[in-house]
Amino acid sequence: MATGKHVAYYRVSTAKQGRSGLGLEAQQRAVRTFLNGGSWDLVGEVVEIESGKRLDNRPQLQEALRLCRAMGATLIVAKLDRLSRDAAFLMQLQNSGASFVAADMPGANSFTVGVMALVAQQEREAISTRTKAALAAAKARGVVLGGLRGHTLPSKAAAAASARVRAATADQRVRDVIVSIQHAKSKGAVSLREIAAALTAEGITAPRGGAWSASQIKRAIER
């Protein structure tokens, strides 16, 4: 039975699908069905609209993970199985420092995701190896190559994604708090005490838990 704060992360494949709700409603139902009956609080819902390009670049996933770390919440996705071949997503999830749960695989943990990421990356590398072998064989037969110019191999994309998610949990926490402080300022908070009250009101806990103090806000800004 689900308990505590949760941030839901949904993915749709196109802007049109995102506007129409196609696919999104099914994910929302799956999340609420999983949470139903527990003592939980859905503190945020984030929708990622993907076009099929740059799958390693997901700003909404980063925002969802930031909210989870800042609020001490758990990231929840509707279906982890459909993401099992997405090495970039799995590596971001594994290295995020945030807790997570999948409605279709509630027993999954960081170890499970780590194995899935490894398998996905190995599959990408195997595809890359087969592609190179096929191109070499075609070239040996005299086939003129060139249709793949400007394209990167999947293994390179996975390596680039891995490099982008190497961040220490403590440093990430500070960056998350700074973003929250900026949000509070944009809403009219001026003094350190007002900023502390704004973060506490949003459910963002201090480093050691509980409410923020003016001195803690000052230290976060000066880091």
ROZAMAR-154542 format. One line per 2 residues: number of its first residue (from 1); for each residue y negated, x, z negated of C-alpha. Coordinates in Angstrom, 2 decimals. Example, Ala and Ser with C-alpha at 12.3 -4.5 7.8 and 13.67 -1.06 7.14 Angstrom:
# residues 2
1 = 4.50:12.30:-7.80 | 1.06:13.67:-7.14
//
This chain:
# residues 223
1 = 0.00:0.00:0.00 | -3.35:1.46:1.10
3 = -5.97:2.30:-1.52 | -9.34:4.04:-1.55
5 = -12.01:4.54:1.10 | -11.12:4.73:4.80
7 = -12.95:5.56:8.03 | -11.32:4.12:11.17
9 = -11.30:6.14:14.40 | -10.67:4.26:17.64
11 = -10.38:5.60:21.19 | -10.95:3.78:24.46
13 = -10.67:5.40:27.86 | -13.84:4.22:29.66
15 = -17.31:2.93:28.87 | -16.39:-0.40:30.50
17 = -13.32:-0.72:28.29 | -15.44:0.16:25.26
19 = -17.97:-2.58:26.05 | -15.33:-5.19:26.82
21 = -13.28:-4.49:23.72 | -10.11:-4.10:25.81
23 = -7.73:-2.00:23.79 | -10.20:-1.72:20.93
25 = -9.32:-5.07:19.37 | -5.63:-4.16:19.32
27 = -6.43:-0.93:17.47 | -8.64:-2.76:14.99
29 = -5.90:-5.31:14.32 | -3.36:-2.54:13.76
31 = -5.65:-0.82:11.24 | -6.43:-4.01:9.32
33 = -2.78:-5.05:9.30 | -1.87:-1.68:7.80
35 = -4.63:-1.91:5.17 | -3.95:-5.57:4.35
37 = -2.89:-6.19:0.76 | -4.11:-2.92:-0.72
39 = -7.14:-2.02:-2.79 | -9.14:-0.38:-0.01
41 = -12.65:-0.12:1.38 | -13.29:0.44:5.11
43 = -16.55:2.39:4.83 | -16.92:3.20:8.53
45 = -15.58:2.52:12.03 | -16.15:5.00:14.85
47 = -15.37:4.43:18.54 | -14.83:7.32:20.97
49 = -15.31:6.45:24.65 | -13.48:8.92:26.88
51 = -13.70:9.32:30.64 | -10.66:11.57:31.05
53 = -12.73:14.76:31.20 | -13.37:17.32:28.46
55 = -10.76:15.90:26.11 | -11.48:18.78:23.72
57 = -15.04:17.53:23.19 | -15.10:14.48:20.93
59 = -18.41:14.05:19.05 | -17.34:10.75:17.51
61 = -14.18:12.32:16.07 | -16.37:15.00:14.48
63 = -18.64:12.30:13.05 | -15.65:10.36:11.67
65 = -14.28:13.51:10.02 | -17.74:14.32:8.62
67 = -17.93:10.87:7.03 | -14.45:11.32:5.55
69 = -15.33:14.66:3.97 | -18.71:13.46:2.72
71 = -17.40:10.22:1.21 | -14.00:11.44:0.09
73 = -12.45:8.95:2.51 | -9.24:8.96:4.54
75 = -9.35:8.92:8.34 | -7.16:6.15:9.76
77 = -6.00:5.82:13.38 | -4.04:2.93:14.85
79 = -1.37:4.84:16.77 | -0.55:8.50:16.35
81 = 2.35:8.43:18.81 | 0.04:7.92:21.80
83 = -1.87:11.04:20.72 | 1.24:13.18:20.26
85 = 0.64:15.15:23.48 | -3.06:15.65:22.85
87 = -3.11:19.21:21.49 | -6.91:19.34:21.15
89 = -7.05:16.17:19.02 | -4.12:17.24:16.85
91 = -5.59:20.69:16.19 | -8.95:19.18:15.23
93 = -7.21:16.77:12.89 | -5.04:19.47:11.31
95 = -7.95:21.85:10.72 | -10.53:19.26:9.64
97 = -9.90:19.40:5.90 | -9.94:15.59:5.81
99 = -7.12:13.31:4.69 | -5.68:11.03:7.35
101 = -3.14:8.27:7.91 | -1.74:6.59:11.02
103 = -0.93:2.87:10.97 | 2.17:3.39:13.12
105 = 3.34:6.56:11.30 | 2.29:6.21:7.64
107 = 4.60:9.04:6.60 | 2.86:11.58:8.84
109 = 1.08:14.45:7.08 | -0.58:17.76:7.96
111 = 2.84:19.37:8.48 | 3.88:16.60:10.88
113 = 0.65:16.94:12.84 | 1.02:20.73:12.87
115 = 4.46:20.43:14.45 | 3.17:17.88:16.95
117 = 0.25:20.16:17.86 | 2.62:23.09:18.36
119 = 4.92:21.03:20.59 | 1.96:19.70:22.58
121 = 0.56:23.19:23.10 | 3.97:24.55:24.11
123 = 4.31:21.71:26.58 | 0.91:22.55:28.06
125 = 1.88:26.21:28.34 | 5.19:25.27:29.97
127 = 3.32:23.15:32.51 | 0.97:26.07:33.14
129 = 3.92:28.43:33.66 | 5.61:26.03:36.06
131 = 2.35:25.52:37.93 | 1.83:29.27:38.34
133 = 5.42:29.71:39.52 | 5.06:26.90:42.04
135 = 1.80:28.35:43.37 | 3.34:31.81:43.65
137 = 6.33:30.38:45.54 | 4.04:28.43:47.86
139 = 1.94:31.52:48.52 | 5.09:33.52:49.29
141 = 5.99:30.89:51.89 | 2.61:31.37:53.53
143 = 0.93:28.25:52.19 | -2.86:28.64:52.01
145 = -3.95:27.89:48.45 | -7.36:26.86:47.25
147 = -7.21:23.25:46.15 | -7.22:24.28:42.49
149 = -10.38:26.40:42.64 | -12.73:25.61:39.79
151 = -9.99:24.08:37.63 | -8.86:25.59:34.35
153 = -5.26:25.68:33.25 | -4.22:23.45:30.33
155 = -3.36:26.41:28.12 | -6.93:27.69:28.39
157 = -8.27:24.30:27.35 | -6.00:24.29:24.31
159 = -7.09:27.80:23.35 | -10.77:26.86:23.72
161 = -10.26:23.76:21.58 | -8.54:25.83:18.92
163 = -11.48:28.23:18.81 | -13.94:25.38:18.30
165 = -12.21:24.02:15.24 | -11.98:27.26:13.26
167 = -14.35:26.51:10.40 | -13.99:27.03:6.68
169 = -13.73:23.80:4.66 | -16.46:24.82:2.24
171 = -18.94:25.67:4.98 | -18.11:22.45:6.79
173 = -18.78:20.49:3.61 | -22.26:22.04:3.37
175 = -23.05:21.16:6.98 | -21.88:17.60:6.39
177 = -24.12:17.26:3.35 | -27.13:18.65:5.27
179 = -26.62:15.98:7.94 | -26.47:13.32:5.22
181 = -29.67:14.71:3.68 | -31.40:14.53:7.06
183 = -30.27:10.92:7.43 | -31.68:10.11:4.00
185 = -35.02:11.72:4.90 | -35.17:9.75:8.16
187 = -34.85:6.56:6.10 | -37.81:7.45:3.89
189 = -36.39:9.58:1.07 | -38.92:12.31:0.25
191 = -38.26:13.87:-3.15 | -35.06:15.61:-4.20
193 = -34.41:12.78:-6.66 | -34.81:10.15:-3.92
195 = -32.46:12.06:-1.60 | -29.89:12.37:-4.40
197 = -30.09:8.63:-5.05 | -29.73:7.86:-1.32
199 = -26.57:9.97:-0.94 | -25.04:8.46:-4.06
201 = -25.85:4.93:-2.84 | -24.04:5.66:0.44
203 = -20.91:6.62:-1.45 | -21.20:10.34:-0.66
205 = -19.96:12.20:-3.71 | -21.33:15.44:-5.13
207 = -19.24:18.65:-4.83 | -17.54:18.01:-8.19
209 = -17.47:14.25:-7.75 | -19.79:11.58:-9.07
211 = -23.49:11.10:-8.45 | -25.82:13.70:-6.95
213 = -28.59:15.32:-8.97 | -31.89:16.69:-7.72
215 = -30.79:20.25:-8.54 | -27.60:19.87:-6.48
217 = -29.61:18.66:-3.51 | -31.95:21.64:-3.90
219 = -29.01:24.09:-3.88 | -27.50:22.44:-0.80
221 = -30.78:22.73:1.11 | -31.28:26.37:0.11
223 = -27.77:27.53:1.10
//
